[in-house]
Amino acid sequence: MDLVLRSKRVVPPNGGAPVSATVHVRGGVIDRVDAYEAPSPPGAAFEDLGDLVLMPGLVDTHVHVNEPGRTEWEGFATATRAAASGGVTTIVDMPLNASPPTTTLAAFEAKAAATEGQIAVDVALTGGVVPGNLAELRALVDAGCVAFKCFLVESGVDDFGHVGEGELRRAMPILADVGAPLLVHAELAGPIDEALRAQGNLSDAELVRYVRWLESRPREAENAAVGLVVRLAHATGAHAHVVHLSSSDAVAAIRAARDAGARVSAETCPHYLFFASEDVPDGATEYKCAPPIRERHNRERLWEALAQETVSQIVTDHSPAPASLKCSDSGDFMRAWGGIASLELGLSATWTEASARGFDVTRMAEWMCAAPARLVGLGGRKGAIAPGYDADFVAWDPDGERVVDADALHQRHKLTPYARRTLAGVVHATYVRGRKVYAAGAHVGPPAGRLLRRGRA
């Protein structure tokens, strides 16, 4: 054995309360899980974690790294260091913010090359579904893409166009054939355009009001888009996954589609579960995201959807940007770049609200480890503490607290709506394939992450 970890609160696979156990690691893989008092083999590194929770490393399937081409926004080095600090051991990078975006085989290989020598945790890549790249999809799968991403409304990036029903009807059967999920930004332009027309020309005083941004992205934009996604999943047999679900009104359509046998799933994000629109200060553009943070009652309905397993996972949609793009000086919500940076804080932010509602760490492991791993074909390798799985762990104290010091965060840009907030849950150590990469507030050793390609060990 290379490593033996002992804890009184090991999160078991397939549900159940945490147990006292000893986890044995050989060659970066979990060899066995023994009784708490099992002896440590000679020569193995041994750590007694006491009462710390030992949970699978988080798998975050919605991260915007932006490298190559926009590394000044974020990059693999800073993003993966932030991930390790937050107990995340695998991230899945979105295709649109790199330049070029990951919509061709050449762009995929350029992004894969950019990971070399600088990733602190494991990284997998998604491809994009955009107008005109239908012929690239199979090549991207063969190269190792674990999933595909599309927008049903303008993405904000000129070279990552949005698609409509016709393009999806041609792309989704291909993805169904190769078994790759389609991650869908589910908003439609029609309701958004109508809301903007109703607002008219806003004054400078109105542009800084959060309520105006909220009004400009109405629930109906999400609800109608989810309806389209459900219909196309039924028609094509593809697995359609709704990303960053904000409107709780759309939950019923997702549940009905799933019950009818469609391959439809959904995620939400820590910021939709933590914040409420009533509490967002005017001019605080660090809260801007699309879809937007909605009302308190909407937040509670999202928690209910998680409890009922209609929404299956929680991931961050980590998307930092320079303060100038976030319009932090002017506070103009309508011009500011949308995106909330929380890769390092997702576990704590989610646990703060989950524990207050009576959820336990086992549910956290399902939402933030096991379910995301299954989505992108990494089930059986990531997301559980069981023999044969990669030895990816986070050791954390669910009873501890931290006050978020934005300047101490490891993401490239420090602007975050969580600044100065007290969050429950403190990460003590993170392990990637049995190697400690973060401990006691500091990163350990050189980058230990690997690029994960679909269908390859």
N, C-alpha and C positions, 0 to 999 in steps of 0.2 A: 504494500500500500504506500501511496505517496502522501496522503493526507487523511487524517481522521478528525471529524468534528463531532462534538458532543453538545447537546442542548436539551433542556427540559421542555422546550416548546418547538419541536420539529413539525412543520406542516405536512401532513401525509397526502398522498395523491388520492384523488376521487372522493374528496370530502372527509368529514370527521374532524374531531377536535385535535389540536396539536398534541403530540405525544413526546415523552422522554425517549430519546433514541441516540444512537451513535451511527454516523454516516461515514462509510469507508470509500475512499476515492483511489482509483488506480488509472494512470495514464489519462487523466483529465475526464474520466467517466465515473459515474457512481457505480461502485462494485456491489455494495450491499448496504442495507440499513439494518442494524442490530439493536439489541437491547441496550438500554442506557449504560449499564455497567460493563459492556463488552470490552475486553482488553484491547489495548492499542498494539498493533504488530510492531516488532522492533524495526527501527529505522524510519518509521512514518512520522511526519510532522503531526503533532497533536495539539488541538485547541479545545478547551472547555469553555463554551459560550454561556454557561450558566442559564439564566432566565431569558436571555435574548431569544427572540423568535428567529428560527432558521427557516427561511422561505425560499422557494425557487427564485432565481434572479428574474426580475421583471422583463417582459418582452413587450416593447413599445413598437407597434406596427404603424405608427403615424408620426414620422419625424421629418422635418425639412432641414436638411444639412446644407444645401445650396452650393456644394463644391462638386465640380470645378466651375469657375466663371463668376460666382458671386460669394467667394469665400470671405469677403469683407463683411457679409451678413452673419455667416456662421461657417464652420468648416468641420471636417471629420475629426480633427484633433480636439477642438474645443467641445464639439457636441458629444463626443464619446467620453471625454473626461467628465462632462456634466452628467452623462448617463451613469457612469460608474459611481459618482458621488451620490446619486439618488437610488442606488440599488438596481439599476437597469443593466442587464447583461447582454441584451440583444436589441438592436434597433433596426427598423425597416425604413429606409430612406425613400421619400416621395420623389417623383420624377421631374417636377415642373420648375423648381427654382434654380437648378443648375443651368449653366450656359455652355454647351447646348443642353436642352432638356433630354431626358432619357426616353426618346421616342424612336430611336434607331439603334441598330446593333453597334455602330461606330460610337455613338454617344454612350451606350452602356459600357463598352470597354474603356472609354476614357474615364468614366466615373469609377469603374473598378480599379483602374490604375491609380486614381487619386487616393484610394484608401491605403495604399501600400505603406507600411512602416509607421502609420500614425493613428491607428484606431485602438482605443483602450478597451473596447468591448466588441462583440461580434456584430457584424453589419450584413444585412441583406438588402437587395435593391429591387425596386419596382420599375415597371415600364409604363409608358403613357399610351392611352388611346386618344388620338387626336385626328382631325380631318386629314385624310390622305396617307396614313401610315399603316393601313390594313395589312399590306404585304410584309411589314416588319414584325408582326406579332409573334409568329412561330419562331423566327430567328431569335427574338428576345427571350422567349421561353427556353429555347435550346441553350442560350448563353447563360441562363441561370436566374432570370427574373422570377421572383416568388409570387408576384401579383401584378395587377395593372390598375392604373388610376385614370379616371376621367372626370371632367367637369361638365355639368349641364347648363352652366352659366359662365360668363367670362371669368377666367382665372386670375386676371390681373397681370399675367405674363404674356406678352405679345406672341411669343413663339410656342405657346402651349394653348392651342385653340380649344374651345368647348365643342361638344358634339350634341347632335340631336337624335331623335328616334331612328331616323333612317340609318345613320352611321352605326348606332348601337345594334340595330337588327343585323347588320353585317358582321360586326366585331364579336358580339357575344356568343354566337355558335362556335367560333374559333376557340374562344376561351373555354367554353364548355367542353370542347373536344380535347383540349390539352389539360383540363383540370385546374386552370388558374382562376382565382377569384378576381372580380372586377370591383374595385373600391370606388364608390361613386360620391362625388360632391353633389349632393342632392338639393339644388335650388334651381328654379326656373325663372327666366328673365321676365316673363309676362307680368306676374304680380309685383315684381320689383319695379319695373318700369311704370306700372300704374301708381305705385306708392310714391315714386319720385315725382310724377306729374302732379299728384295731389299736393305734395309739399311745395311745389313751385320754387322760385328763387329764394333761398334762405339768406337772411342777413348774417353778418359776421357773429352777432350775438347768438343766433340760433345754431350756427355751425358747430359750436362747442358744446351744445346740449346733447347728452347721450340719448335722450328720448328720440331725437331726430334720426340718429343712426338706427335705433331699434325700429322705428316706424318704417324706415326705408328698406328693411329686409323682413317683410311680414311672414308670419307662420305659413300663409298659403303658398309662398314660394317653395318652402320645404315640403309641405303636405302634397302639393301637386306633383313635385318631382319624385317623391317616394311612391306615389301612385303609378307614375310612369315606370319606375324601376321595378316595382312589383309585377306589373303587366308584362314587361319584357323578360323578367326572370321566368315567369310562367311559360312564355312563348318559346324561349330559346333553350331552357334547361341550364343556363349558366348560373353560377353562384354570384349573386349581386350583394355587395356589402355596403351599407349606407354609412359613410364616415361622419364623424362629429355631429351626431344627431342633436339638434337643439330643440326642435318643436315637439313637445310631448303629444300634440294632436296626431302626429304621424304614427304613434306607437300601435294604435289599433290596426292600421293597415298592414304593418309589419307582422303583427301577431296573426292576423287572418291569413296572410300569404303563407306564413310558415305552417300554420295548421292545415292549409290546403295542399301542402307538399312542395311549395316553391322553395328554391334554395336562396333564401333572403335572410340576411343577418344585419346587425347594426351595432355600432359603438357610440359611446358618448365620451366626454372629456372632463377632466377634473374641474375646469373653470365653469362648466355648466352645472356642476354638482356643488360647487363651493360658493359662487357668487350669485347675486340676484340683481336684476336691472335697477330695482329701486335704490340700491346702495352704490351704484356707480357714480362717482363724482363727475360733474360737467368738466370738460377739458382734459380728462384723464384718459388719453388715447392709448395708454398701455392696456386698457381693457378691450380695445376694439378687436373683433374677430368676426368672421363670417362662416356660418350664421352667427347672429349675435347672442350674447348672454341675455336671457329672457327673465320673466318675472318669478317671484318666489314660488307661487303655486305651480308654475311650470317645472321648476327645479324639483319640487317634491314629487311630481308625477314621473319625472325621469328616475328618481330613486325607486319609485314603485315598479317601474318597468325593469329595473335591474333585479329587484327582489323577485319578480315574476319570471325572470330569465328571458324576457322578450328582447331587451337590450343585453347583449352578451359580454361586452368587454368595455374597459376603460383605458384609453390611451391619450397621449397628451396633445397631439397636433402641434408639437413644439415648432414655433416659427418666429424666431427672433429677427430683428432688423435694426439698423442704426437709428438713433434717436431722431435724426433728420427725416427719415422716411416715416417714422411714427408721428411726425408733426408735434413732438412733445413741447416745442416752444409756443406754437399757436393754439394747440388744443383743438384743432379742426378735425372732428371725427369723420367728416365726409372725404377729406383728402388723405388722411393717415393710412399707412399700410396696415392691413389687418393681419393679426397673428399674435398669439400669446406664447411667451417663452416659459416653459415649466418642466422641462425634461428632468431637471434635478429635484423638482419639488412635487412631482406627481403623486408619489407614494404618500408623502406626508399630508398633502392637501386632501387627497381622497380619504385617507384614514381619519383625518380630523372630522370630516362630515359623516363618514360611514360609522365610526364608533359611536358618534352622538345619536345615531338612529338604531343602534343595537346590532349592527353587523359585526362579524368576527373576522379574524385574520384568514380563516379558511376561505371565506367568500372573496376576500381581497386577492388571494392567490388564484382563484378561478378567473376573476375579472381581469387581472393585470398580468398574469403569467400563463396559465394553461389555455384560456380561450384565444388570446392573440396568437399563441404558438400554433394552435390548430388551424387558425384562419389561413396562415401562409405556408402550410405544409410542414411545419416544424414540430408538430405533435409527435411524441415518441422520442424526441431528442431534447426539446426545450420545454420548460414550464412545469416540471414536476420533480420531486425528490423521490426517485425510484431507480432501481438497478437498470443500467443501460443508458440512462439519460446523461447528457453533459453535466458536469459538476459545476453548475452555475448557481450561486447562492447569494442571498442578501441576509445578513444578520442584523436585526434591528430591534429597537426598544419601542414597543407600542405605547408604553407608559411615559416615555420621555417627551420633552417639548423643545422646540427651537423657535427663536425669533429670526425671521428671514432678514439677513443682511445682504442686500442686493449686490453690494460691491464685492462680496466674498464668493458670489456664484461663479461657476466655471464656464458658463456660456459666454460667447464672445461679447455680446451686448447685455448690459445688466438691467435694462428696463423690464420690470415685471409688476403686475398688479398685486403680487403676494408680498411685496416689500414691506417690512416692518410688522407683518402679521405673525401671530403666534400659531404655530402648527404642531399638531401631535404626531409623534412617531419620529424617531431619530435613527438614521442609518449608522451602524458602527463599522461594518465591513462588507465588501463586495468581492466575490470570487468568480472568475471566468475560467471554466474548465479546470477547476481545482487550484487555480493560481490567484492569490490575493492581489487585487488591483487597486483597492481603496481601503484604508483603515485609519481610524482615529483622526479623521478630518484631512487626510493627506493621501495622495496617489502613491502607489507602490510600484517601483520597477518600470521598465520600458513598456510601451504599448503591447498588450497581449492579445488583442482582438484578431479575428479572422474574417475574411469575406466569405459569406455563406452563399453558395450558388445552388439553385433548385436542382434536385436530382443528383447532387454530389456530396460525398462525405465531408 
